[in-house]
Amino acid sequence: MVSLYSSLEDVRKFQDRPLNIFDPFLIEEYDGIPRRIEDYLGIIGHPDFVEDFFQYMIEISQKEVQRIEDLLLQDNILYAIEKADLYRKKYMKYLNINNPEALQSWIKNNIKTGDNLELLPSLTNEDVRRQGLNHNSWWIPGKRIAKTFQTGGSTGKPSIIPYSPIDKEEAVLLIAVQLRKYVDIKPS
C-alpha cells in the first residue's frame, strides 16, 4: 500500500518541493499525494491518471483553474526565495528589502493571485545567461534535474533550462491537455 499525504500543507511540511498542479488534483480526485517520489512519478505517469487528469483539466471552469493557480502561486514563490539565491537577491534588491524573513512576509502579504505578479520583477533570459552553465545559482538546489533544454531564442545566446522529473511530467501533460482541448483530439 502506498503511504499518502492527505493535505497540501503536509506536502510542504514533509517534502522539499513546491506544490504543483497535480497535488490538488490528487487530493481532490484520488485519496491523497504519495509520500515517496518514486510512487508519485509512477502515479502521474500512469495512463489511467493521465486520462483522469486530461478529463479534469478539460472540464473544470476557468474560475477553478484560477483557484488552483492562486493556490500554487505563493507557495512556489516562497519556495524559490527560500532555496535559490538569484530569486531571493533579485526580489530583495527590487523591493528594497534587507533580509529574507522580511521578504517572505512581504510575499505572504502581497502575492495572492496571478495579478499580483506584476509587483515582482521577472527572471529574464539575461539573468539566466549571466549564470552560464552554473544553473545552480538560480535552479532550486535539491531538485534533481531530469532533463535540460537549451534555447538561443532570437538572440542566439544560449539559455539552459533544467526540468525536474515532476516538472518534465507536468510540462508534457499540460501541453497535451492544451492540444486536446483546443485541437479537439479525442482519445481512441
VOBA-88096 format. One record per atom (N, C-alpha, C, O): x, y, z. Coordinates in steps of 0.001 Angstrom, whole numbers, plus 524288, in hexadecimal, padded with zeros to 5 digits. Each point is the difference from the previous one (the first is absolute). Layout:
<rotors>
XYZ ...
</rotors>
This chain:
<rotors>
803467FB5880000 7FCBA804A880000 8036F804E380000 803EB8003A802C7 7FAA18039B7FA28 802EE804DC7FF8C 7FE768039A80482 7FB5F800CB80107 8088980160801A7 7FF10803BB80438 7FEDF8055B7FD96 802CF801C07FC83 7F901800E180565 7FE24804D07FD8B 7FFF18049E803C1 7FF617FF61804BA 80149805427F90B 7FEE3804E5802BF 7FA5E8015D7FED1 7FE2F7FF3E7FB9C 7FF13802BE80835 7FA7F801447FF27 7FF04805D97FF72 7FB8A801997FF2C 8088C801A680143 7FF3B805A47FF68 804B38027D7FD58 804517FDE18001D 7FACD806997FD85 80437802E07FD7A 80403801E3803FB 804A6800517FECE 7F995800ED805E6 8038A801BD8041B 803E27FBB580167 804878011C8012D 7F9B37F9F57FEB5 803857FB9F80120 8045C7FFAB7FBFD 8047C7FEE680159 7FA368020D7F9B8 803F67FFB27FBE3 8044D803E780115 8049B7FE9D7FFE3 7F9F9806448012B 803F580410800FF 802FB7FF0680504 8049B8015380063 7F8D57FC638036F 802867FF118050C 803F17FB897FFB1 804278004780268 7FA977FB9F7FAAC 8032B7FB4980029 803267FEE27FB12 803757FCA98001D 7FB7A805FC7FBA0 803137FF407FB3C 802978051D7FE98 7FDC380430800BD 806E57FB767FD44 802D2804B17FE87 7FF03801377FA47 8037A7FF9A7FCB3 7F797801EC80235 7FE83801817FAB5 7FB59803A980057 7FD057FFDE803C6 80265803677F840 7FB54803577FFEB 7FB487FCE37FE25 8008E7FBD97FDA4 7FAE48062D8036F 7FB367FD8E7FE1D 7FFA9800A07FA15 8023A803A67FDCC 7FAFD7F8CD7FFA5 7FF2A8006B7FA66 7FA597FEA97FEC2 7FD027FE968037C 8018E801D87F7A6 7FA907FF687FE5B 7FDD37FA8F80102 7FB407FF5E8006D 8081D7FCB17FFF7 7FE207FABB80111 7FE2E7FF5D805AB 7FC7F7FCE480113 805DA8060480283 7FEE97FF3780592 7FA45800E280179 7FDB17FC9280274 7FFE7807DC7FC2C 7FA6B8009F8014E 7FCA07FBD17FD5F 7FC397FE1C8024C 80527800767F8E5 7FD187FBF77FD2C 8005A7FAC2802DC 7FC127FD4F800A3 808A18014480113 800AB7FB10802CB 7FCE87FFEA8051A 7FDD07FBF68016B 801FD8086480150 7FD078003A804E6 7FA247FFF67FEF1 7FD0F7FD44802A7 80140805C27F97A 7FA638007E7FEFE 7FDB67FB507FD18 7FB867FE89800FB 8076E7FF1C7FB81 7FDE07FBE37FCA7 801FC7FA8880160 7FD7C7FC1E7FEB1 806E580392803E0 8023E7FB02801B2 7FFE680005805F5 7FD678035280250 8054C7F92380031 7FFE17FFC4805B1 803FF8037B802A1 7FFC9800B7804C0 803D7801757F850 8040D8034A8023D 804D5800047FC95 7FFE77FE2F7FB8C 80451803E380695 804E5800B07FD2D 803F67FBFF80205 801017FFCA804B3 801427FD0A7F7D5 803E77FC2E801BE 8049C802A6802B3 801D8804187FE47 7FFF87F98D805ED 8046480229802F3 8053C7FF2E7FD47 8035A8037280024 7FD5E7F8277FD72 804F87FED37FD63 7FFDA802127FA6A 7FC237FF557FD38 808218033080130 800328024F7FAC4 7FF667FBD97FBC9 7FDB68010C7FBE7 8044C7FA4A8050A 7FF837FBCD7FC26 7FA3E7FE987FF35 7FE4B7FF2E7FB94 7FEB48008B808B7 7FA657FEE07FF97 7FD2D8047A7FD47 7FC7D7FF1E7FCD6 80510805B78046A 7FDA8804A97FDA9 800B87FFED7FA17 7FC43800AD7FD0D 8089B7FE7E80140 8011A7FFE27FA63 7FD397FB737FD58 7FE418007D7FB8C 801547FB1880728 7FD2F7FB877FDDB 7FA43801327FF13 7FDCD7FE877FBFC 7FFC780429807C2 7FA708014C7FF74 7FF28804027FBB0 7FC9A7FF417FCAE 8066E805008034B 7FEFB804137FC18 801887FE527FA87 7FE64802767FC31 804AD7F96D80356 801597FDF47FADE 7FC827FB8A7FE37 800747FE2C7FB93 7FC1480013807D6 7FC9A7FB8E7FEBB 7FBBF801BE7FC27 7FDC580436800A5 801147F89C7FB5E 7FC0D801837FC16 7FAA08014C8024B 7FD5B803817FE0A 800FD7F9BD8060F 7FAEA8013580267 8000C8057180275 7FC3B802F27FF82 808157FE5E80326 800708053380246 7FFFA804257FBBC 7FD49803F380068 805C17FB1E7FB85 80058803BA7FBA8 7FA968011B7FDC5 7FE9C804847FF1B 7FE557F75B7FFFE 7FABB800BB7FDDD 7FC81802EC803D7 7FD1B803837FE72 803247FB138068C 7FCE7802BD803FF 8017C805C980042 7FC9F8036680069 8087E7FDAC7FF57 801DD8056580048 7FE3E8030E7FB2B 7FE4C8047A8006F 802217F9187FAF4 7FE0C802847FB3B 7FA4F8019C800AF 7FE9B804847FF1C 7FE2B7F7D380275 7FA67801148008B 7FF0380455803FA 7FCCA803767FF17 805EB7FC5980538 7FF74803F180415 80160805707FDE5 7FD07803B8800AF 807797FCB17FCC6 801C5805117FE08 7FC848020C7FBA1 7FF47804BB7FF86 7FE9B7F7DE7FD58 7FC96801A77FBBC 7FABE801D38020F 7FDB1803AA7FDE9 8006B7F9C780631 7FABA8010B801EA 7FFA0804498041E 7FBCA80237800B8 8087B7FF0980204 7FF6F803D580438 7FF3E8057A7FDCB 80197801327FB9F 7FBFF8020280779 7FED88055A7FE60 804DE8036D80061 803C97FEA4802A2 7FC0C805BE7FABD 8044A803C180054 800A4801EE80599 8045F8010D801B5 7F7597FF6A80123 8003B801A78057D 803037FBFF80345 8030E801748036B 7FC197F9947FB8C 802C67FBDA802CF 805C57FFF07FE87 803587FF308035C 7FDD8801A87F7B0 805748005E7FE4F 802B180477802F1 8045F7FF66801E9 7F8FD8050D7FE6D 8022D80484802C5 800D77FECC805C7 803EE8019C80241 7F86F7FB9680025 8008A7FE868058A 804DD7FCA9800D0 802EB800CC803BC 7FDED7FB837F8CE 804887FC9380076 80509803127FF1F 803C67FF56802E8 7FC51803FD7F924 804A3803337FEF7 8014D8036F804AF 8048B8006280188 7F78880219800BD 800E38035C80483 801FE7FCE0804AB 80352801DB802F1 7FAAB7F9747FDB8 801AB7FC9A80441 805C97FEA37FF86 802C97FFD4803EA 7FF017FF357F758 805637FE587FF1C 803DA804857FFB3 8049D7FF518012E 7F999805377FD4A 8035C804777FEE8 80378801818049F 804CA7FFF07FF92 7F8D080166804CB 802F8801ED80474 803CC7FBD9801FA 804758013880155 7F9CC7F9E87FEDC 8035B7FBCF801D6 804DF7FF7E7FC9F 8044A7FF4B8020F 7FB218010C7F8DD 804767FF787FC7D 803C5804998007E 804BE7FF407FFC1 7F9408056F800EE 803718048A800AD 802EB7FFA28052C 804B28010280038 7F8927FD91803EB 802947FF708051B 804377FBCD7FFCA 80433800A680241 7FAB57FB1E7FB17 803E07FBD37FF6D 804CA801FD7FD05 804707FEF98018C 7FAA8803DB7FA37 80456802027FCD6 8036B803C380318 804CA7FFB07FFAA 7F8E2803DA80356 80348803C0802DC 802C37FD69804A0 80415801D4801C4 7F9B07F9F980023 8028F7FD178043A 804B17FCEC7FDF7 803F77FF95802B0 7FB9B7FE477F89E 803E57FC4D7FE0F 803E3802327FC17 804587FDFB7FF9B 7FA458060D7FD81 80367801D97FBC1 801BB805A4800EA 7FCCD8039080075 808577FD237FFCC 802338052D800FE 7FE4D804127FC06 7FED3804708016F 801097FA1A7F995 7FECE803D17FBE9 7FA9D80273800D2 7FF6E804C47FFB4 7FCA37F7FE80154 7FABC80220800ED 7FFFE8037A804DB 7FE198046A7FFDE 804097F98D80465 7FFEA802EE804F0 802C48053E7FF68 7FDE68040A8018B 806CA7FBEB7FC3C 80305804DE7FF70 7FD50803D37FC49 7FFD4804B180109 7FE147F9497FAA6 7FD70803717FC34 7FB388029980272 7FF43804B87FF72 7FD817F8418033D 7FB458022D8026A 80156803BC80470 7FD87804178008A 806587FA8E802A5 8017B8037B80451 801F98053B7FDE6 7FE938042180203 804AE7FBB27F9F9 8020B804DB7FDBB 7FB978033F7FDA7 7FFA4804B2800FD 7FD037F8D17FBEA 7FBBE802BF7FD5D 7FC3980280803EB 7FE32804647FF39 800A47F8BF80500 7FC3A801DE803E3 802898032B8045C 7FD54801E980384 807E57FEA57FC3C 802E6802D580403 7FEEB7FDBB80577 7FECD802CE803B8 801AF7F8047FC93 7FF437FD23804E7 805467FDBB8017F 802CE7FDEB7FCB2 7FE8F802808085E 805477FEA0801A4 800C77FA9080233 8047C7FE6D800BC 7F75B7FE8F80061 800DD7FABF80214 7FBEC7FC307FDE6 7FBA88018D7FEA3 805C97F9778011F 7FC8D7FC077FDC0 7FAC57FF6C802DE 7FC017FEFE7FD86 803FB8019F80799 7FB207FF80802F1 7FC26804567FE90 7FB507FF0A7FF8A 806A7805B07FFC4 7FCA5804567FE66 7FDEC7FF1A7FA78 7FB8B8015C7FED1 807B67FC577FDCA 7FE407FEC37FAB8 7FBAE7FBE780028 7FC118008E7FD49 804987FB5B805D6 7FBE87FC0B80089 7FAE580275801D6 7FBD37FED37FDED 8048780481805E0 7FB5E802A68020A 7FD6D803597FBC7 7FB3A7FFFC7FF71 807F0802DA7FD9F 7FDE5803457FBCD 7FD2A7FC9C7FC00 7FBB4801597FE51 806A57FA4480025 7FD917FC717FC2E 7FAC47FE0C8021D 7FC188000F7FD32 803CC7FE3C807AC 7FB287FDEE80255 7FBB0804208001F 7FB687FEBC7FF5C 8060F8062880174 7FC22804338005C 7FE5B802427FABF 7FBBF802337FF8F 8078F7FD4C7FC70 7FF01802CC7FB1E 7FF307FCA57FB29 7FDBE801DC7FC2F 804047F94D803DB 7FF857FCAA7FB61 7FC087FBB68012A 801487FBF28023F 7F9E38050E7FC2D 7FBC27FC5180117 7FD647FDEC7FB0E 7FD937FBDA80017 802EB807037FB9D 7FDC37FE517FB00 803E3801377FB9E 803CE802D7800C4 7FB2A7FAFD7FAB4 80354800FC7FB7E 80066805C37FEA3 80402801C17FE01 7F7E38012E8030E 80025805A37FEEC 8042E802C580337 80201804107FE64 7FF4F7F9C480623 803E88026780369 805967FF307FE11 8039B8027F801FA 7FD2A7FA137FA37 805497FEF17FE13 80298804D87FDB7 804CC8005C7FFE4 7F817803577FE4D 8024A804C97FDCE 802F78031780429 802E98039A7FEB5 7FC617FB0780642 802D48029D80438 8059F7FE0980082 8033280268802AB 7FDFC7F93B7FAC4 8053B7FDB28003D 802A98005E7FAB3 7FD667FFD97FBF5 807CC800A380408 802C47FFF27FAFE 8002E7FA717FDE2 800087FC3C802FE 80015803487F7E4 800727FAE67FD7F 805A37FE3680004 8039B8032E7FFE6 7FD1D7F7BF8003A 805237FDC47FF0E 800927FFEE7FA17 7FCFA7FD6B7FD4B 806E080564800B3 80087800A07FA58 803E67FC147FDBD 802F77FD81802D8 7FCF1802077F7FD 803EC7FCBE7FD68 80576801FF8012E 803A67FCEB80090 7FCEE8082A7FFD1 805228023180135 801C37FE5C80573 804997FED7800CD 7F7CB8010D802F6 8014E7FE1180540 8020D7FA6E7FFB5 803ED7FEB380274 7F9687FE077FA8A 8017A7FA857FF79 805357FF907FD1C 803697FD0180197 7FD36805EE7FA3B 804D87FFC67FCEF 804BA801B480335 8043A7FDC77FF72 7FB1680629803E7 80448801D78034A 802227FB9F8036A 80493800108017B 7F81F7FC267FFC3 801AC7FBA380343 803087FBF67FCDB 802A27FCA580238 7FCFD803B07F894 802B07FC597FC91 7FE387FA668010B 7FB627FEFC800E2 808477FD837FF00 7FEBC7FA82800F2 7FF1A7FEEA805C3 7FE4D7FBB980167 802CE8080F801F5 7FF347FF4C8059C 7FA568012880169 7FEDC803F48027C 7FD9E7F89C7FBEF 7FA76800CE80122 7FED17FF66805C8 7FBB180153801AD 8080C7FCB28017D 7FEF67FF4D80595 7FF0E8051F802DC 7FDCC7FFFE80447 803D28045E7F974 7FF18804FB802A8 7FA5F801D97FF72 7FE3A8033D80314 7FEEF7FAC27F90F 7FA80801897FF7F 7FC5E7FB5780019 7FB6D800968015C 806727FAD47FD43 7FCE17FB3980069 7FF647FEC3805C6 803818011A8031B 7F81C7FCA27FE57 7FEE47FEF08057C 803757FB7D801DD 7FF477FB927FE47 804778057B80535 8034F7FBCA801FF 7FCA27FBB78027F 7FC0D8011B80283 8058D7FA1C7FCC2 7FD0C7FBA180228 7FC497FD977FC14 7FE8A7FB7380089 7FFE3807917FB7A 7FCAB7FDC47FBEB 803907FD157FC37 803A1802467FDD0 7FB597F8CD80173 803137FCCA7FC7A 7FE8E801697FA63 7FB66800877FEB4 8088D800137FE03 7FF12801617FA89 7FF347FB007FCDA 803467FC7A80014 7F854803477FD28 7FED27FB7D7FCBB 8012C8011E7FA45 801677FC797FD0C 7FE07808678016E 80097801757FA7D 80188805BE7FFCA 7FE188032880316 805507FE2D7F94E 8012E805847FF28 7FEB3801587FA59 800837FCCC7FC73 7FDCE80801802DE 7FEE68020A7FAD3 8036C804C97FF4A 8011B802CD803C0 800897FE1F7F786 8032B8048E7FEDB 7FD90802D07FB6C 7FE6C7FD9B7FC24 8014C8077C8045A 7FDD68031C7FBC2 80339804F27FF60 801DF80243803D0 7FEBB7FF557F767 80293804F07FEE5 7FC0D8043C7FECF 801538049C7FFAC 7F9CC7F9C87FFAE 7FBEF803C97FED0 8017D803677FB67 802B87FE3C7FC72 7FB8D8069180396 8010E803827FB9D 805798025480046 801E78020F7FC17 800B37FDAE80870 805318025680082 804597FC467FE69 80449801AE7FE99 7FA987F93B801A1 8040E7FC287FEE2 8037E7FEE6804AA 803587FC8E7FFC1 7FBEC8065780486 803047FF0A804C6 7FD367FBBD8031E 7FB5A8008280120 807697FB4B8004B 7FD507FB9A80279 7FE2C8011380598 802AB8028A80316 7F8B57FB707FE12 7FDF57FFBA8054D 7FEE47FA3B80104 7FD937FD637FCC7 8042E800A6807A5 7FF2C7FA8C80152 7FBA27FFBD8040C 800468028E80410 7FBBC7FA607FAD2 7FB777FF8F8036E 7FF967FA5A801DF 7FEC67FC877FCEA 8023E8028480820 7FF777FAB280208 7FA677FEDF801C8 7FD2F8038A801A2 801427F7857FE09 7FAE97FE2D801D7 800E87FB88803D3 803217FC7F7FEF5 7FA238039E80577 8000E7FB9480399 7FC847FBBF7FDAD 7FD2C8010A7FC41 802F77FA2D805E1 7FC7F7FBF27FDEC 7FA38801A980033 7FD117FEF27FC56 801518039B807DF 7FA8A801B780073 7FEF08046C7FC29 7FBED800067FD73 807B1803C080218 7FF598044F7FC42 7FF4B7FDE57FA78 7FCAF801D87FD0C 806817FA408019C 7FFD07FDBB7FAC3 7FAAD7FD807FEFC 7FDA5800ED7FBE9 800727FBEF807C2 7FAE27FD7E7FF6A 7FBAA8040F7FFAB 7FC6A7FF867FCD5 803F48047980678 7FC098042080010 7FFE4802E27FAC6 7FBCD800FA7FDDD 808B88005E80017 80038802D57FB02 7FDA37FCC47FB9B 7FCEF801FE7FCE1 8047C7F90D802E2 7FDFA7FC977FBE1 7FA167FF8580062 7FD47800787FC10 800B47FE99808A5 7FA577FF5D800A0 7FD04805057FEE4 7FBDC7FFDB7FD8F 8062C8048C80431 7FD3C804EE7FF19 7FFF2801767FA36 7FC20802127FE0D 808167FCDE7FF43 8000C800F07FA58 7FC097FC6D7FD59 7FD15801B47FC95 802D37F95F804FF 7FC4D7FC467FDB3 7FA5A8019180122 7FCA07FF7F7FC9E 802568026880823 7FAB8801CA80154 7FE67804737FC66 7FBA78000C7FDF3 807DC803AE8014A 7FEB98046D7FC9D 7FF197FE417FA66 7FC70801E97FD65 806C17FA80800C3 7FF277FDF57FAB6 7FAB37FD5B7FF99 7FD12800EF7FC4E 801B87FBC98077C 7FB087FD2E7FFD2 7FB6B803C280083 7FBF57FF4E7FD7E 804B2804A8805C0 7FBC4803B7800F8 7FEE2803637FB3C 7FB7A800F47FEAE 8089C800D87FEC6 7FF4E803D67FBD6 800707FDCC7FA82 7FE2E802777FC4B 804287F90580315 800747FDA07FAE8 7FBD27FBC67FF65 7FF3D7FDD37FBC8 7FE1B8011780881 7FBB67FC4280011 801DB7FA7A7FEB9 7FD957FD3C7FCE6 806BB8013980589 801EF7FAAC7FF66 7FD1B7FCA6803F8 8000080136804A7 7FD9E7FABB7F99B 7FD0E7FC808036F 803027FAEA800B4 8025D7FE0A7FC4C 7FD8F7FFC980887 802B57FB0A800D1 7FD637FBAB7FCD6 7FB4A800267FF0F 807CE7FC037FF50 7FDC67FBB17FCE9 7FE247FBA48038C 7FE037FC0B7FE1F 
</rotors>
